[in-house]
């Protein structure tokens, strides 16, 4: 018997900590929405920029509301849940995403009807067609064959939402840009990283077909959002051979210890304009302690390789790691001054749920999830330094601002935008 057609709302809470929160929509919700639409359901996907946008949504008769949230969005996810319940919505409200995967029991205690761990692509239709008869946790696991998933339908995003692409400093902001995944998971085991599954890649054929579809749809810019889209030179070469004829500019993440001059040349010639690297620290002892597997010198050489081939570099650093202090703060400044990445992001380290750092005991210091934010949000008073044994939160914050101030002489600083910020 064919399942009854239902009205579905898939929501991403506001994320005020991105430099450009309107750059590209998240793909996770689009994958889920595509699966539901293919099974006959009416689907709306919204990425909220403010909780005030809920006012126009709660009046609609949704049967199922799915929220995907990271830890730093978790408090807003609870507010979304409470808003729908308070306004009398009869919708089943489900929570998925990294926070639900790490702490499902906590999420259930906070009132969600369904908490989903893992990747829900293959579970979402069953959840909608056959709702649980009482609140519960569903362990979805992981999608083993990424090629089995349909291409995400970007038309699911409400037309009135305005996305402002960001491919790199100085890049044309008028390019029609979207996001794309080549892989899921990660083969590395950094201690600060939250829960993830084993590394899986899509086939070259499927990637090539989706690239051609995007180009026919009028996209000229692409943000590859994988944690690690490329591991080998052959993977880089294969992708570049497929995207170069389409004349689509793109940016992506990379590991500093994997990039070679040959890879950089291939990427640059294929239209890549920016690479982003998790540098984390300029101190070798700290890099070893967090199991990063790199060195400050090798990281710096990677910046030099990128610049040799005209690629912009964004260096992502963590400040406030358990061994950080005034000396390591100065080492960050010295590293930036020496290698001159085009932009840097200096995030406050916090123990994310599901990470080895969290599981080692630092989670007991987190009394308020407002602390679990990578950027300082001027609209919230957020405690920081929950995982540093040597410095007070005040000292950590002072040194953080000093790092940013001194590094601003050498590079662009990505600070994140407050929720009400208006871009020029």
C-alpha positions in Angstrom: 0.0 0.0 0.0 1.4 3.4 -1.0 2.3 5.6 2.0 0.2 8.7 2.6 1.6 11.9 1.2 2.9 14.1 4.1 4.1 17.6 4.5 7.7 17.7 5.6 9.9 20.6 6.9 13.6 20.1 7.2 15.5 22.8 9.1 19.0 23.9 9.8 19.3 26.2 12.8 21.1 29.6 12.5 24.8 29.4 12.6 26.3 32.8 13.5 29.8 31.6 13.7 30.5 31.3 10.0 32.3 34.1 8.2 29.6 34.0 5.5 26.6 32.0 6.8 24.8 32.6 3.5 27.6 31.1 1.3 26.1 27.7 0.4 23.3 25.6 1.8 24.1 22.4 3.7 23.8 19.3 1.6 22.7 16.9 4.4 19.1 18.3 4.4 19.0 18.4 0.6 19.9 14.7 0.5 17.2 13.8 3.0 14.6 16.1 1.2 15.4 14.5 -2.1 14.8 11.0 -0.8 11.5 12.1 0.7 10.4 13.9 -2.5 11.1 10.8 -4.6 8.8 8.9 -2.3 5.9 11.3 -2.9 6.1 13.6 0.0 5.8 17.4 0.0 9.1 18.8 1.2 10.4 22.2 2.3 14.1 22.8 3.2 15.0 25.9 5.2 18.3 27.0 6.5 17.4 29.6 9.1 19.4 32.8 9.5 17.3 33.8 12.5 14.8 32.1 14.8 12.3 34.8 13.9 11.8 33.1 10.6 9.9 30.4 12.5 6.9 32.6 12.8 5.8 32.0 9.2 6.5 28.3 9.4 4.6 27.2 12.4 1.3 28.2 10.8 1.7 25.5 8.2 0.3 22.0 8.9 3.6 20.0 8.8 3.5 16.3 9.7 7.2 15.9 10.3 9.9 18.5 11.2 13.5 17.3 10.9 16.3 19.4 12.4 20.0 18.8 11.8 22.3 20.4 14.3 25.9 20.6 15.3 26.7 21.1 19.0 27.1 24.8 18.6 23.6 24.9 17.1 22.0 22.6 19.7 20.5 25.3 21.9 18.7 26.8 18.9 17.5 23.3 17.9 15.8 23.1 21.4 14.2 26.5 20.9 12.9 25.4 17.5 11.4 22.2 19.1 9.8 24.2 22.0 8.4 26.8 19.6 6.6 24.2 17.5 5.2 22.4 20.6 4.2 25.7 22.3 2.3 26.8 19.2 0.4 23.6 19.1 2.0 21.9 16.1 1.1 18.2 15.8 4.2 17.5 13.8 6.7 14.8 14.9 9.9 16.8 15.7 13.1 14.8 15.0 16.7 15.8 15.6 19.8 14.5 13.8 23.3 15.6 13.0 26.6 15.5 14.9 25.2 16.4 18.3 22.5 13.8 18.2 24.9 11.2 17.1 27.3 12.0 20.0 24.7 12.4 22.8 21.4 10.9 21.7 20.1 10.2 25.2 20.5 13.8 26.2 18.6 14.9 23.1 15.8 12.6 24.0 15.6 13.9 27.5 15.2 17.4 26.1 12.0 16.5 24.5 12.6 15.5 20.8 10.1 13.0 19.5 12.8 11.2 17.6 16.6 11.3 17.8 18.5 9.9 14.9 22.2 9.0 15.1 24.4 8.6 12.1 23.5 9.2 8.4 19.7 9.2 8.0 19.6 9.0 4.1 18.4 5.4 4.1 16.2 5.7 7.2 14.4 9.0 6.7 11.6 7.6 4.5 10.7 4.9 7.0 10.7 7.4 9.9 8.2 9.6 8.0 6.0 6.8 6.7 5.9 4.8 9.9 6.4 7.2 12.9 7.4 5.8 16.3 4.5 5.4 18.7 6.6 7.0 21.5 9.8 9.1 21.7 12.8 7.1 20.9 16.3 6.9 19.4 16.9 5.5 15.9 20.5 4.4 15.1 20.8 4.9 11.4 24.4 3.9 11.0 26.2 4.9 7.8 25.5 4.8 4.1 28.0 2.2 2.7 27.5 2.9 -1.0 27.4 6.7 -1.6 26.7 6.0 -5.3 23.3 4.7 -4.2 22.1 8.1 -3.2 20.3 10.4 -5.6 21.8 13.8 -6.5 20.6 16.4 -4.0 17.8 18.5 -5.6 18.9 22.1 -5.0 15.4 23.3 -6.1 14.1 22.2 -2.6 15.6 25.4 -1.1 13.0 28.1 -0.8 13.3 30.6 -3.7 13.2 33.6 -1.5 16.4 32.7 0.3 19.4 34.7 -0.9 22.7 32.9 -1.0 25.9 34.9 -1.2 28.7 32.6 -2.5 32.3 32.8 -1.2 34.9 31.1 -3.2 37.9 33.2 -2.1 39.1 36.7 -1.4 38.6 38.8 -4.5 36.5 36.2 -6.3 33.5 37.3 -8.3 30.5 37.2 -5.8 28.0 37.1 -8.7 29.0 33.6 -9.7 26.1 31.2 -9.2 27.5 28.8 -6.6 26.5 25.6 -4.9 28.0 22.9 -2.7 29.0 19.3 -3.4 30.2 16.2 -1.6 32.8 13.8 -3.1 33.2 11.7 0.1 32.0 11.2 3.6 33.9 10.4 6.8 37.7 10.7 7.5 40.5 8.2 7.8 42.4 10.3 10.4 41.9 10.4 14.2 42.6 13.9 15.5 41.7 14.1 19.2 39.6 17.3 18.9 37.3 16.1 16.1 33.8 14.9 16.8 32.2 11.6 15.8 32.5 10.4 12.2 32.3 7.2 10.2 35.0 5.5 8.1 36.1 7.2 4.9 34.0 6.5 1.7 34.2 8.1 -1.7 31.8 8.4 -4.6 32.8 7.0 -7.9 34.5 9.2 -10.6 31.5 8.5 -12.9 28.9 9.7 -10.4 30.9 12.8 -9.6 31.3 13.6 -13.3 27.6 13.2 -14.0 26.7 15.5 -11.1 29.2 18.1 -12.3 27.6 18.1 -15.7 24.2 18.5 -14.2 25.3 21.5 -12.1 26.8 23.2 -15.1 23.6 22.7 -17.1 21.7 24.2 -14.2 23.8 27.4 -14.5 26.3 26.9 -11.7 29.7 28.4 -12.2 31.1 28.1 -8.7 31.4 25.1 -6.4 32.3 24.7 -2.7 33.4 21.1 -2.0 32.4 20.7 1.6 34.1 17.3 2.4 36.4 17.2 5.4 38.9 15.6 3.1 37.9 15.4 -0.6 41.3 14.1 -1.9 43.9 11.7 -0.5 45.8 10.6 -3.6 47.1 12.3 -6.7 45.0 10.1 -8.8 41.8 11.3 -7.1 42.9 14.9 -7.7 43.8 14.2 -11.3 40.5 12.4 -12.0 38.4 15.2 -10.5 40.4 18.0 -12.3 40.0 16.2 -15.7 36.3 16.3 -15.2 35.7 19.8 -13.9 38.3 21.7 -16.0 36.3 21.6 -19.3 33.2 22.8 -17.5 34.9 26.1 -16.4 33.6 25.9 -12.8 35.7 27.6 -10.2 35.9 25.8 -6.8 37.4 25.7 -3.4 37.9 22.8 -1.0 39.6 21.5 2.1 42.9 19.6 2.0 45.4 18.1 4.4 48.7 19.9 4.4 50.8 16.8 4.5 49.1 15.3 1.5 49.4 18.2 -1.0 52.3 18.0 -3.5 53.4 20.5 -6.1 51.9 18.3 -8.8 48.5 18.2 -7.1 48.6 22.0 -6.6 49.3 22.5 -10.3 46.4 20.2 -11.3 44.0 22.0 -9.0 45.0 25.5 -10.1 44.8 24.6 -13.8 41.3 23.1 -13.2 39.8 26.3 -11.7 40.6 25.9 -7.9 41.0 29.3 -6.3 41.4 28.4 -2.6 42.5 25.6 -0.4 41.7 25.4 3.3 44.0 23.6 5.7 43.5 22.5 9.3 46.9 23.8 10.6 45.7 23.8 14.3 48.9 24.8 16.0 52.4 26.1 15.3 53.9 24.0 18.2 55.1 20.5 17.4 54.4 19.1 20.9 50.8 20.2 20.6 50.4 18.8 17.1 51.7 15.5 18.4 49.4 15.6 21.4 46.3 16.1 19.2 47.4 13.3 16.9 47.5 15.7 13.9 50.5 14.0 12.2 52.0 17.2 10.7 54.7 19.7 11.6 54.8 23.5 11.5 57.5 23.5 8.9 55.7 21.0 6.6 52.5 23.1 7.0 54.4 26.2 6.0 55.9 24.6 3.0 52.4 23.7 1.9 51.4 27.3 2.0 54.4 28.1 -0.2 53.5 25.4 -2.7 50.0 26.9 -3.0 51.3 30.4 -3.6 53.7 29.1 -6.2 50.7 28.0 -8.3 48.4 31.0 -7.5 46.2 29.2 -5.0 44.8 31.1 -2.0 45.3 29.5 1.4 43.1 29.7 4.4 44.8 28.4 7.5 42.5 27.1 10.3 44.0 27.2 13.7 42.9 26.1 17.2 43.7 28.3 20.2 43.2 27.2 23.8 44.4 23.5 23.5 45.4 21.9 26.7 49.1 22.9 26.4 48.6 26.3 25.0 50.1 29.4 26.7 51.8 32.7 25.9 54.7 30.9 24.1 52.5 28.9 21.7 50.4 32.1 21.1 53.6 33.8 19.9 54.5 30.8 17.8 51.2 31.1 15.9 51.9 34.8 15.2 55.5 33.9 14.0 54.2 31.2 11.8 51.6 33.4 10.1 54.2 36.2 9.7 56.7 33.8 8.1 54.4 31.9 5.7 51.6 34.5 5.0 48.5 32.5 4.4 45.9 34.6 2.6 43.5 34.3 5.5 43.3 32.6 8.9 40.6 31.4 11.3 41.7 31.2 14.9 39.0 29.1 16.6 38.6 28.7 20.4 39.2 25.1 21.2 36.4 23.3 23.0 35.9 19.6 23.6 33.2 18.6 21.1 30.9 15.7 22.1 32.0 12.4 20.7 35.7 13.5 20.3 38.5 11.8 22.2 39.1 15.1 24.0 35.5 15.1 25.2 35.7 11.4 26.2 38.9 11.9 28.2 37.1 13.9 30.8 37.0 17.5 29.7 33.3 17.3 29.1 32.7 17.6 32.9 33.8 21.2 32.6 31.1 22.1 30.1 28.1 23.4 32.0 26.6 25.5 29.2 26.5 24.6 25.5 27.0 28.3 24.7 30.6 27.5 25.6 30.8 25.1 22.6 31.2 27.7 20.0 34.3 28.2 17.7 33.9 32.0 17.5 33.1 34.6 20.1 29.5 35.6 19.6 29.1 39.2 20.7 25.4 38.6 21.5 26.1 35.9 24.0 28.3 35.7 27.1 30.1 32.5 26.5 32.6 30.9 28.9 35.8 29.7 27.1 38.9 27.8 28.0 37.1 24.8 29.4 39.9 22.4 28.3 43.0 24.4 29.2 44.7 23.6 32.5 47.2 26.4 32.6 45.4 29.7 31.8 42.2 31.3 33.0 39.4 32.0 30.6 40.3 35.7 30.8 43.9 35.0 30.0 43.0 32.8 27.1 40.7 35.4 25.6 43.3 38.1 26.0 45.9 36.0 24.2 43.3 35.1 21.5 42.7 38.8 20.8 46.4 39.4 20.8 46.9 36.6 18.2 44.2 38.1 16.0 45.5 41.7 16.3 49.1 40.8 15.5 48.2 38.4 12.7 46.0 41.1 11.1 49.3 42.8 10.0 50.0 39.9 7.8 46.7 38.3 6.6 43.0 38.6 6.5 41.2 37.4 9.7 38.0 35.4 9.5 36.2 36.3 12.7 32.7 35.1 12.0 29.6 37.2 11.8 27.2 38.1 14.6 23.6 36.9 13.8 22.4 40.4 12.7 25.4 41.3 10.6 24.7 42.6 7.2 27.2 41.9 4.4 28.1 44.7 2.0 
